[in-house]
Amino acid sequence: MHPNQHDELVASLAGAARNLINAGSLNSLDDVLVQVVQCAVQTVPNTDAAGISLATEERIESRAPFNDSVLKLDSLQVELGQGPCLRALADPPLGGVVVVDDLSGADADRWPRFATQAEIYGYRAICSTQLSANGGPHAALNLYSHTANAFDSHARTVAGLFGVQAALLLYGAEHAANLGAALGSRDMIGQAKGILMERFDVDGDQAFQMLVRSSQDTNVKLVDVARWLVTERGAARLSKASKP
């Protein structure tokens, strides 16, 4: 790598790191995904648009697309069962980056049905990089360019290193979201226990066993039983207070 390129690489990744760190204070995983896409367009050379393909147990879905055409093309790859984002998710090369140099040229034969649609939307080159860390979300960042052969070795290096940073951020965001949900569930169950303890004059363990038994009998999640109990009690109190 040329010394100037090395300096540019360090500077661009340092800037991306600062922006991604700022995303860590955002309120949800969706906010973080949007920030990752915006930073990728600014950081990876020759990128005109980007989106994220996120795999769950049920499906692969397009998240935080830079524009409507990215939403359609990311979703189309899943619909057709072909395209670089699927390769990056399922079977990426060693560096984690899948590059398509020219969908209007030699690469059209790799994914013919997808290539035709990508050309209609004006994109000729794609770079998909895996965004997966152990225990974190399973995702791929898809970078689109209107220019053929846009993602040279320098751009690929930036994309790969950016992907590592983004994967760690997504891991942290999902972990924080899960922790927040767990704390919220614990608080809801605690409120429900308090209601049962007051209403039936039982201790905490007995109240918890009542919730568990109700969950098993109704095949409803424990936290949903607790939420129903808290909500019903709140509604009853509100109705009682509103009577003349």
C-alpha positions in Angstrom: 0.0 0.0 0.0 1.3 3.5 -0.9 2.2 5.6 2.1 -0.5 8.2 1.2 -3.1 5.4 1.0 -2.0 4.2 4.4 -2.5 7.6 5.9 -5.9 7.9 4.3 -6.9 4.5 5.6 -5.9 5.4 9.1 -7.7 8.7 9.0 -10.9 7.4 7.5 -11.1 4.5 9.9 -10.4 6.8 12.8 -13.2 9.1 11.7 -15.5 6.1 11.2 -14.7 4.9 14.7 -15.6 8.2 16.2 -18.9 8.3 14.4 -19.7 4.7 15.4 -18.8 5.3 19.0 -21.4 8.1 18.9 -23.9 5.6 17.7 -23.3 3.6 20.9 -25.4 6.2 22.7 -28.4 5.8 20.4 -31.6 4.4 21.8 -32.1 1.2 19.7 -30.5 -1.3 17.4 -32.3 0.3 14.5 -30.7 3.6 15.3 -27.3 1.9 15.3 -27.9 0.2 12.0 -28.8 3.6 10.4 -25.6 5.1 11.8 -23.5 2.2 10.4 -25.0 2.7 6.9 -24.4 6.4 7.0 -20.8 6.0 8.1 -20.1 3.3 5.6 -21.2 5.6 2.7 -18.9 8.3 4.1 -16.0 6.0 4.8 -15.6 3.4 2.1 -14.3 4.9 -1.2 -16.6 5.0 -4.2 -19.7 4.0 -2.2 -22.9 5.6 -3.5 -25.4 3.8 -1.3 -25.6 1.1 1.3 -27.9 -1.2 3.3 -27.7 -4.0 5.8 -29.1 -7.5 5.4 -29.9 -8.9 8.9 -30.6 -12.6 9.3 -32.9 -13.8 12.1 -34.2 -17.3 12.8 -37.2 -16.7 10.5 -35.9 -14.7 7.6 -33.3 -12.3 6.1 -34.5 -8.7 5.9 -33.2 -5.4 4.6 -32.5 -2.9 7.4 -31.6 0.8 7.4 -31.4 1.1 3.5 -29.8 4.3 2.3 -32.5 4.7 -0.3 -35.5 2.9 -1.8 -33.5 1.2 -4.5 -31.2 -0.4 -1.9 -34.2 -1.6 0.0 -35.5 -3.2 -3.2 -32.2 -4.7 -4.3 -31.3 -6.1 -0.8 -34.8 -7.6 -0.6 -34.6 -9.0 -4.2 -31.4 -11.0 -3.4 -33.3 -12.8 -0.7 -36.4 -13.3 -2.9 -34.2 -14.7 -5.8 -31.9 -16.6 -3.5 -28.8 -15.2 -5.2 -26.5 -12.2 -4.8 -23.4 -11.0 -2.9 -25.2 -10.3 0.4 -26.3 -14.0 0.7 -22.7 -15.1 0.0 -21.4 -12.7 2.6 -23.9 -14.0 5.1 -23.6 -17.7 4.4 -20.2 -18.4 3.0 -17.9 -15.4 2.9 -14.3 -15.6 1.8 -11.5 -15.5 4.3 -11.5 -11.7 4.5 -15.3 -11.6 4.9 -15.7 -9.3 1.8 -17.5 -10.3 -1.4 -16.9 -8.0 -4.3 -18.8 -7.7 -7.6 -16.8 -5.6 -10.1 -19.3 -5.2 -12.9 -22.8 -6.5 -13.0 -23.2 -5.2 -16.5 -20.1 -7.2 -17.6 -18.4 -10.4 -16.5 -20.1 -10.6 -13.1 -23.6 -10.7 -14.7 -23.2 -14.5 -15.2 -22.7 -15.0 -11.5 -26.2 -13.8 -10.5 -28.0 -13.2 -13.8 -31.5 -12.4 -12.5 -30.2 -10.1 -9.8 -27.7 -8.4 -12.1 -30.4 -7.4 -14.5 -32.4 -5.6 -11.8 -29.3 -4.0 -10.3 -28.4 -2.5 -13.7 -32.0 -1.1 -14.0 -31.4 0.8 -10.8 -28.0 2.1 -12.0 -25.7 0.1 -9.8 -22.8 -1.8 -11.4 -20.5 -2.7 -8.5 -21.3 -4.1 -5.1 -19.2 -4.9 -2.0 -20.8 -7.0 0.7 -18.9 -7.5 4.0 -20.0 -9.7 6.9 -20.9 -7.9 10.1 -21.0 -10.9 12.4 -19.3 -11.3 15.8 -19.7 -14.4 17.9 -22.9 -14.1 19.8 -23.9 -11.0 18.0 -26.4 -10.3 15.1 -25.7 -12.2 11.9 -25.6 -9.5 9.2 -23.9 -8.2 6.1 -23.2 -4.6 5.0 -24.0 -4.1 1.3 -22.2 -1.2 -0.5 -23.4 -0.1 -3.9 -21.6 1.9 -6.6 -22.8 3.3 -9.9 -19.3 2.8 -11.2 -17.9 -0.5 -12.5 -14.7 -1.7 -10.7 -15.3 0.8 -8.0 -14.1 -1.3 -5.1 -10.3 -1.7 -5.7 -8.0 -3.3 -3.1 -7.9 -0.1 -1.0 -11.7 0.1 -0.9 -11.9 -3.6 0.0 -9.5 -3.2 2.9 -11.4 -0.2 4.2 -14.7 -2.1 3.9 -13.3 -5.1 5.7 -11.9 -3.2 8.6 -15.0 -1.0 8.8 -17.0 -4.2 8.9 -15.0 -5.5 12.0 -15.7 -2.2 13.8 -19.4 -2.2 12.9 -19.8 -5.9 13.9 -18.5 -5.1 17.4 -20.8 -2.2 17.7 -23.8 -4.3 16.7 -22.8 -6.9 19.2 -22.8 -4.3 21.9 -26.1 -2.7 20.8 -27.9 -6.0 20.8 -26.4 -7.0 24.1 -27.6 -3.7 25.6 -31.0 -4.2 24.1 -31.3 -7.7 25.5 -30.1 -6.5 28.9 -32.7 -3.7 28.9 -35.5 -6.1 28.0 -34.4 -8.5 30.7 -34.4 -5.7 33.3 -37.8 -4.5 32.1 -39.2 -8.1 32.4 -37.8 -8.5 35.9 -39.4 -5.2 36.9 -42.8 -6.3 35.5 -42.6 -9.6 37.2 -41.7 -7.8 40.5 -44.8 -5.6 40.2 -47.0 -8.6 39.5 -45.6 -10.4 42.5 -46.4 -7.4 44.7 -50.0 -7.4 43.5 -50.4 -11.1 44.3 -48.7 -10.8 47.7 -51.1 -8.0 48.6 -54.2 -9.6 47.2 -53.8 -13.1 48.5 -51.6 -12.5 51.5 -48.8 -14.7 50.3 -45.0 -14.3 50.4 -42.8 -13.6 47.4 -41.9 -17.2 46.6 -45.6 -18.2 46.6 -46.6 -15.3 44.4 -43.9 -16.2 41.9 -45.1 -19.8 41.9 -48.6 -18.5 41.2 -47.3 -16.6 38.1 -45.4 -19.7 36.9 -48.4 -21.9 37.3 -50.6 -19.4 35.4 -48.0 -19.2 32.6 -47.9 -23.0 32.3 -51.7 -23.4 32.4 -52.4 -20.7 29.8 -49.3 -21.4 27.7 -48.5 -17.6 27.9 -45.0 -16.3 28.6 -44.4 -15.5 32.3 -43.6 -11.8 31.6 -46.8 -11.5 29.5 -48.9 -13.0 32.4 -47.2 -10.4 34.7 -47.9 -7.6 32.3 -51.5 -8.6 32.0 -51.9 -8.6 35.8 -50.2 -5.2 36.2 -52.2 -3.7 33.3 -55.5 -5.1 34.5 -54.9 -3.8 38.0 -53.9 -0.4 36.7 -57.1 -0.2 34.5 -59.2 -1.2 37.5 -57.7 1.5 39.7 -58.2 4.1 36.9 -61.8 3.1 36.4 -62.4 3.2 40.2 -60.8 6.6 40.5 -62.9 8.1 37.6 -66.2 7.2 39.2 -68.1 10.1 41.0 
